[in-house]
């Protein structure tokens, strides 16, 4: 095993650790926007629009 193989192995360990420590994705359980509750969610999202997602993120940053 040379230095490049070792570096690649360490890189893979860092990637695996990062992926396992990321927060879980937010999901909508009823198919409606989790912020406004008025519109169906966009594909692969929990929000109906980018604006709703941005508003919710801003609210979470402001209010914890």
NORTAJO-V543303 format. One record per backbone hydrogen bond with DSSP energy under -0.5 kcal/mol. CO is the residue of the C=O (numbers start at 1). NH is the residue of the N-H. If there is no record, write none. Layout:
<<CO/NH> <CO/NH>>
This chain:
<<2/6> <3/7> <4/8> <5/9> <6/10> <7/11> <8/12> <9/13> <10/14> <11/15> <12/16> <13/17> <14/18> <15/19> <16/20> <17/21> <18/22> <19/22> <27/29> <31/41> <33/37> <39/33> <42/45> <46/34> <47/42> <49/53> <50/54> <51/55> <52/56> <53/57> <54/58> <55/59> <56/60> <57/61> <58/62> <59/63> <60/64>>
